[in-house]
Amino acid sequence: MRLADKPASARTSGEADVAQGSSGPPMVDGVFRDAVAAFEAGREAVCEVRDDIAFEDCPAPKRLAPYATAVAATAYRDGVEAGTGRLVLLYDPDGQQGWTGTYRFVAQVHADVDPEMAADPLLGEVGWSWLTDALDLHAAGYSTPSGTVTRVITEGFGAKEDEPPATGFELRASWSPADDDDLGGSVAAWCDLIAAAAGLPTQPPGTRALRPGGRRR
């Protein structure tokens, strides 16, 4: 997919997926609506400063939490797809084991990398630092981060045996925001992670770190 064919931006906050039922207690529903608005404000803040990351609708998981919303993104380098990702915001009014608070982000990023990078024994450590450095930059705080970095090697066989092997980078992670009002910062950090994996500048020239609600510091 080329940049000219990029999909439309993600859903509005009123269309966020609610897992395990269409509605809950009005007060809880209101809290989640506010969270989705902050989540999407973070996405819109990224749109204001980058034209090399496109967002699209993405179904939220149904079984991880009572409430969830999600967005997918594609990064483009010179107009050609260079990396993809998905970010899920989970909300459980009662919290869950392993969470710190009532919210949890779950992120996934994939990008093709050259064989030399894929063979680098430090790829996992470096890839994980892309996430933590981005969170340190954009988020007011976060806790209990957890995740994996995987080297992906794709080989062709049969009718595809002449295709050269492809090597990729994949990171899956989750973390809890330290401040419930700081959801947009985690969205900006996830976009920095996609950009780093895709070989793009994490911060376009002339911009500053994005803060929650589209504010910059």
C-alpha positions in Angstrom: 0.0 0.0 0.0 1.3 3.5 -0.9 0.7 6.6 1.1 -1.7 7.9 -1.5 -4.0 4.9 -0.8 -3.9 5.3 3.0 -7.2 4.6 4.8 -9.4 7.2 6.5 -8.7 8.2 10.1 -10.0 6.0 12.9 -13.5 6.1 14.4 -14.9 8.9 16.6 -15.0 8.4 20.3 -18.7 7.5 20.2 -17.9 4.4 18.2 -15.5 2.8 20.6 -16.0 -0.9 21.2 -17.3 -2.0 24.6 -16.5 -5.6 25.3 -18.8 -8.0 27.0 -22.0 -6.1 26.5 -23.2 -2.9 24.8 -23.5 -0.8 28.0 -22.6 -0.7 31.7 -23.5 1.6 34.6 -23.9 5.2 33.3 -21.1 6.6 35.5 -18.7 3.9 34.3 -19.7 4.4 30.7 -19.0 8.1 31.1 -15.6 7.5 32.5 -14.7 5.3 29.6 -16.1 7.8 27.1 -13.8 10.4 28.6 -10.9 8.0 28.3 -11.6 7.3 24.6 -11.8 11.0 24.0 -8.3 11.4 25.5 -7.1 8.4 23.6 -8.3 9.9 20.3 -7.0 13.4 21.2 -3.5 11.8 21.4 -4.0 10.3 17.9 -5.2 13.7 16.5 -2.2 15.4 18.1 0.1 13.0 16.2 -1.8 13.7 12.9 -1.1 17.4 13.4 2.7 16.9 13.3 3.2 13.8 11.1 2.0 12.9 7.6 3.9 9.6 7.5 1.7 7.7 9.9 -1.9 6.9 8.9 -4.6 5.6 11.3 -7.5 3.3 10.5 -10.4 1.6 12.3 -9.5 -1.5 14.2 -11.8 -3.9 16.2 -11.0 -4.0 19.9 -10.6 -7.3 21.7 -13.7 -8.6 23.4 -12.3 -10.7 26.3 -9.5 -8.8 27.9 -11.5 -6.2 29.8 -15.1 -5.0 30.1 -14.3 -2.0 28.0 -11.8 -1.6 25.2 -11.0 0.5 22.2 -8.3 0.2 19.6 -6.6 1.8 16.6 -4.3 0.6 13.9 -1.6 2.6 12.2 0.7 2.3 9.2 4.0 4.1 8.8 5.2 5.1 5.3 8.8 5.8 4.2 9.0 7.6 0.9 5.4 6.9 0.3 5.7 3.1 0.8 4.5 1.1 3.7 7.4 0.5 6.2 5.7 -0.6 9.4 2.4 -1.3 11.1 1.0 -1.3 14.6 -2.0 -1.7 16.8 -2.8 -0.1 20.1 -5.5 -1.2 22.5 -6.8 0.7 25.5 -8.4 -1.6 28.1 -10.5 -0.3 31.0 -11.7 -2.4 33.9 -13.3 -0.4 36.8 -12.2 -3.1 39.2 -8.7 -3.3 37.8 -6.9 -6.6 37.0 -4.0 -8.6 38.3 -0.8 -7.1 37.0 -2.3 -3.7 36.3 -1.6 -0.6 38.2 -4.9 1.2 38.2 -7.9 0.6 36.0 -6.3 1.2 32.5 -3.9 -0.9 30.5 -2.4 -0.3 27.1 -1.6 -3.3 24.8 0.6 -2.5 21.8 2.0 -4.4 18.8 4.4 -3.1 16.2 5.9 -4.9 13.1 8.4 -3.7 10.6 10.7 -5.3 8.0 14.3 -4.9 8.8 17.5 -5.8 6.9 19.1 -9.2 7.7 22.1 -7.6 9.4 19.8 -5.8 11.9 17.7 -8.9 12.4 20.9 -10.8 13.3 22.1 -8.2 15.8 22.0 -9.8 19.3 21.1 -6.3 20.7 18.0 -5.9 18.6 15.7 -6.9 21.4 17.3 -4.5 23.9 17.3 -1.7 21.4 13.7 -2.4 20.3 12.5 -2.3 23.9 14.4 0.9 24.5 12.5 2.5 21.6 9.3 2.0 23.6 10.6 3.0 27.0 12.4 6.1 25.7 9.2 7.1 23.9 7.1 6.7 27.1 9.7 8.6 29.1 9.4 11.4 26.5 5.7 11.6 26.0 3.9 10.1 29.1 3.6 11.7 32.5 4.5 8.2 33.9 3.9 4.5 33.4 4.2 1.3 35.4 4.5 -2.5 35.1 5.7 -2.6 31.5 5.9 -6.0 30.0 6.6 -7.3 26.5 8.6 -9.3 24.0 10.7 -8.5 20.9 10.7 -11.1 18.2 12.9 -11.5 15.1 10.7 -12.8 12.2 12.3 -14.7 9.3 10.0 -15.5 6.4 11.1 -18.0 3.8 9.4 -19.1 0.6 8.9 -22.7 -0.5 7.2 -24.4 -3.5 5.9 -21.8 -5.9 7.5 -19.1 -3.8 10.9 -20.7 -3.3 12.6 -18.1 -5.6 11.4 -15.2 -3.3 14.3 -13.9 -1.1 13.9 -14.4 2.7 12.4 -11.5 4.5 13.4 -10.5 8.0 11.2 -8.5 10.4 11.0 -7.0 13.8 8.0 -7.4 16.0 7.3 -5.9 19.5 4.4 -6.7 21.7 4.0 -4.9 25.0 1.7 -3.6 27.6 1.9 -1.0 30.4 -0.3 0.9 32.8 -0.5 4.7 32.6 0.5 6.4 35.9 -2.1 9.1 35.3 -5.6 8.4 34.0 -5.6 11.9 32.4 -2.4 11.0 30.5 -3.7 8.6 27.9 -2.7 10.7 24.9 0.9 10.6 25.9 1.0 6.8 25.5 -0.6 7.1 22.0 2.2 9.5 21.0 4.8 7.1 22.5 3.4 4.2 20.5 3.6 6.2 17.3 7.3 7.0 18.1 7.9 3.3 18.4 6.3 2.6 15.0 8.4 5.3 13.5 11.7 4.0 15.0 10.9 0.4 13.9 10.1 1.7 10.4 13.3 3.7 10.1 11.6 7.1 10.4 12.5 10.1 12.6 10.7 9.6 15.9 10.1 13.4 16.1 9.7 15.3 12.8 12.0 18.3 12.5 10.7 21.4 14.3 8.3 19.6 16.7 8.4 19.0 20.4 7.2 16.1 22.5 3.5 15.7 22.4 1.7 15.9 25.7 -1.8 14.7 26.7 -4.7 16.4 24.9 -2.4 17.6 22.1 -0.4 19.9 24.3 3.3 20.1 23.7 6.2 20.8 26.1 
